[in-house]
Amino acid sequence: MKRTVISVLFTFMLTILISQAASASENPTQFEDQIQELSTKYDIQLSDSNVTTFSNQTPLAFDTIEEFEEFLKTLTEEESLSTTEEIIVTQNDISLFSTIYSGTIQRSWWGPMNGPVMGVLNQRNLSFNYTYKFVNNKPQYVSVSNIDSWQTGYHDVKWTHKSGTSSFSTVTSYRDTATVVAKGIYTLGVVIGSQPIGFTWNGEWDRTITLVTS
């Protein structure tokens, strides 16, 4: 009796799986429509490129579109970045032979956007050159240049740096704070069922850093 029940259950489950596979293959238009809806909903663009070009890792695999959408939700959540970082400069930096001083800074932080492991092994990096001067013994930015950004470690979602911008503001003294923005493109290759699909979307990494004296 038990063997008969197991046999019936197995046959029933197998029938469902075959039915689902047949349904997916028989409704390519419905599948495309669902993907287009996700593209619009999450502001991402479909790409014709081979998904293996999107990352140095194996493309992520999802059984259903619903499962993929849950993953998309984690990708599009607003990122919370620290805005309290500082560069310490001292009065010893003041030179009788120069009025403009320069430096290079790199900041690295764990990326919240990284597939199943959610950034545990994915580090983001941003660097830039800056110049500053002292006015009434207070440091202030003159310029920011050579903005660059890149990933290190494991990443399902690939970042490609494109450009950078900067702006200046006041925290304790005039023009003592710079907000540096790296602009780039995210690329992601996935397989849903048996269908490989590529996506791209624009992104920004930003850090706000204040000059302070010790």
C-alpha positions, -999 to 999 in steps of 0.1 A, spaced: 0 0 0 28 24 10 46 16 -23 14 24 -43 10 58 -25 46 68 -31 43 58 -67 11 79 -71 28 109 -54 58 106 -76 37 104 -108 17 134 -96 48 155 -89 64 145 -122 33 155 -141 33 190 -124 70 195 -133 65 185 -169 34 207 -171 53 237 -158 81 232 -182 57 228 -211 38 259 -200 70 280 -199 81 268 -233 47 273 -248 44 309 -236 76 327 -246 56 359 -251 42 358 -216 78 352 -202 91 382 -223 62 404 -210 70 395 -174 107 404 -179 98 437 -195 75 445 -166 104 438 -142 127 460 -163 103 489 -161 94 484 -124 131 483 -112 145 507 -138 169 483 -154 176 477 -190 177 444 -209 209 437 -228 216 415 -258 251 408 -247 261 373 -236 255 369 -198 290 354 -193 305 388 -202 288 405 -173 308 391 -144 339 371 -136 316 347 -118 291 321 -130 257 337 -138 231 334 -111 204 309 -117 167 312 -107 140 287 -112 112 313 -116 106 349 -124 91 354 -90 124 341 -74 144 365 -96 121 394 -86 129 388 -49 166 391 -58 159 423 -77 144 439 -46 177 435 -28 195 451 -57 174 482 -58 172 490 -21 185 524 -12 221 523 -1 232 539 31 267 554 30 286 572 57 289 609 54 310 616 84 345 608 71 374 632 76 408 640 62 431 653 90 455 681 80 478 699 105 493 733 107 526 717 100 514 713 64 517 750 59 547 759 38 563 793 33 570 783 -3 535 771 -13 499 782 -8 482 752 -24 486 717 -10 476 684 -25 469 648 -15 454 615 -27 428 596 -8 412 561 -12 381 549 6 369 513 7 337 498 21 317 466 19 292 466 -8 256 459 2 247 447 -33 261 413 -40 237 385 -46 233 356 -21 262 367 2 250 403 2 283 420 1 303 399 26 331 394 1 325 424 -22 344 456 -15 339 489 -32 368 513 -37 368 550 -46 399 572 -49 406 608 -59 432 636 -58 425 668 -40 440 702 -34 434 726 -6 446 757 11 445 774 45 425 806 50 426 821 85 442 788 96 412 769 83 416 743 55 394 745 24 392 725 -7 404 740 -40 397 711 -63 390 674 -67 403 654 -97 411 620 -111 380 603 -95 381 565 -99 361 536 -86 363 498 -88 354 465 -71 375 439 -54 366 405 -42 336 384 -51 307 401 -70 277 388 -89 268 423 -99 297 440 -119 305 477 -116 322 496 -145 334 531 -137 324 558 -162 330 593 -147 331 613 -115 318 646 -102 324 667 -70 308 695 -51 318 715 -21 300 727 10 305 740 45 304 721 78 325 742 102 344 765 79 340 777 43 344 749 16 358 724 41 337 695 28 337 677 -6 311 653 -19 327 630 -45 304 610 -68 316 581 -89 292 573 -118 291 539 -135 271 511 -149 260 479 -132 258 447 -152 242 414 -142 238 381 -161 213 356 -149 196 324 -160 159 321 -153 147 286 -159 169 278 -189 168 313 -204 200 335 -201 192 372 -197 215 402 -192 206 435 -175 224 468 -171 216 500 -151 232 532 -140 246 537 -105 264 561 -83 288 557 -54 294 588 -32 315 598 -2 314 631 17 347 640 33 356 669 55 390 685 60 397 690 97 428 702 116 443 682 144 
